[in-house]
């Protein structure tokens, strides 16, 4: 292993250098852009607080999209999580379930939003559907890994009492994984708030719609108000969620 | 009470854990299985309620066939076989009483039980069992806040809640401090004598085994090499069971 380290470093540097060339990464161009960025920030100050009510309304919708989507997904992921766990599902269930999870998880929320906007029209509803689509499969994957990590002992003990399979899951497995599940759901809620801020870019509702609109009409003071509200919203949700998570573990 | 015939447990590719074990346990016996670690004690106990699937041979408990039983028959038979584990195997995050109630799972209606509902008479029985092991005052405590000895008592109460005919105990004192060994073994002995339950207990500690057993079975490399009363466990027998030095 150690003998190969210099070769690995060399290969990595060559590959990354080629990628930098391929993506036209250019420090000189970045340096030339700095004054423009400063101008951008200068124009954002002071924020135009007259748009605050609509920004807050947008933020509320974003939080709603994330909350409803995450809540539905948290429940929908339960059966999927169990059939995707190697130690509780029979192989004929397990392998197809895993394949479905990996397929749907490889597409991001924003891509789902494009699909659902086309299917059900503009507004927060396709945003909720997009959050459900991505979060269900990603939570199911996390659930299944939690289930695979459980202590076998209590499961044996419950089995030995003559319990049915469902009772074994309920009394031997669920108490071990439930705190983990709740912690994963809260973590997903945090990431979904962030994901939902950009859903508005593709017409799927929430605060992103306002940000995109103000940037497009070059109203930077209004855009900066929306950005500040977004940052505040994410920080508040993160703080609440991480406090709840600390209590679980 | 327990009839084991020609029992063989083999794990692929090549490990034979138990080989041609014949064993008949009579009602009311306190049978202790002796053997070094790896001799097959745990596997023998787990094959009796089919937590381990035998490769060949038959097991009957209280007249009911265990081997060959369909899922529902096996569950019904398991209700009469309590099991106690070295690591207690309580569900750590729930209350002591809920752990004991799990012993009633085979008797209550499955669907309400999944929603956490148990009939009042089952709750009362669970409480009685907890009283029997002297821990009624801890019913509402979370299981993982109890000491090891207390947890093993809760596990015994869970087994009693099954109204078993037989209790299988797999190294019930191996995870406990030596001074607790006696109290747990005393409790098992009391259950054996007072309730007339048949006990099959695996032990690696020779003195403890001889003090409590009415019958000793010695296992070595998956085979029964001794079967008789404690009085017949002589130094040569001990050498046979443990190899060179007794543990």
HADDOCK unambig.tbl for C-alpha pairs under 7 A between the chains (distance, minus, plus):
assign (segid A and resid 153 and name CA) (segid B and resid 89 and name CA) 4.85 0.50 0.50
assign (segid A and resid 154 and name CA) (segid B and resid 89 and name CA) 4.53 0.50 0.50
assign (segid A and resid 154 and name CA) (segid B and resid 90 and name CA) 5.56 0.50 0.50
assign (segid A and resid 154 and name CA) (segid B and resid 91 and name CA) 5.61 0.50 0.50
assign (segid A and resid 157 and name CA) (segid B and resid 89 and name CA) 6.19 0.50 0.50
assign (segid A and resid 158 and name CA) (segid B and resid 102 and name CA) 6.73 0.50 0.50
assign (segid A and resid 160 and name CA) (segid B and resid 78 and name CA) 6.00 0.50 0.50
assign (segid A and resid 160 and name CA) (segid B and resid 83 and name CA) 6.55 0.50 0.50
assign (segid A and resid 161 and name CA) (segid B and resid 78 and name CA) 5.90 0.50 0.50
assign (segid A and resid 161 and name CA) (segid B and resid 79 and name CA) 5.28 0.50 0.50
assign (segid A and resid 161 and name CA) (segid B and resid 82 and name CA) 6.71 0.50 0.50
assign (segid A and resid 161 and name CA) (segid B and resid 103 and name CA) 5.59 0.50 0.50
assign (segid A and resid 161 and name CA) (segid B and resid 105 and name CA) 6.76 0.50 0.50
assign (segid A and resid 161 and name CA) (segid B and resid 106 and name CA) 6.16 0.50 0.50
assign (segid A and resid 161 and name CA) (segid B and resid 162 and name CA) 6.74 0.50 0.50
assign (segid A and resid 162 and name CA) (segid B and resid 75 and name CA) 4.15 0.50 0.50
assign (segid A and resid 162 and name CA) (segid B and resid 76 and name CA) 6.13 0.50 0.50
assign (segid A and resid 162 and name CA) (segid B and resid 78 and name CA) 4.75 0.50 0.50
assign (segid A and resid 162 and name CA) (segid B and resid 79 and name CA) 4.93 0.50 0.50
assign (segid A and resid 162 and name CA) (segid B and resid 105 and name CA) 6.93 0.50 0.50
assign (segid A and resid 162 and name CA) (segid B and resid 106 and name CA) 4.73 0.50 0.50
assign (segid A and resid 163 and name CA) (segid B and resid 75 and name CA) 6.49 0.50 0.50
assign (segid A and resid 163 and name CA) (segid B and resid 105 and name CA) 5.36 0.50 0.50
assign (segid A and resid 163 and name CA) (segid B and resid 106 and name CA) 4.91 0.50 0.50
assign (segid A and resid 167 and name CA) (segid B and resid 110 and name CA) 6.96 0.50 0.50
assign (segid A and resid 167 and name CA) (segid B and resid 114 and name CA) 5.98 0.50 0.50
assign (segid A and resid 170 and name CA) (segid B and resid 114 and name CA) 6.13 0.50 0.50
assign (segid A and resid 172 and name CA) (segid B and resid 91 and name CA) 6.69 0.50 0.50
assign (segid A and resid 175 and name CA) (segid B and resid 93 and name CA) 6.45 0.50 0.50
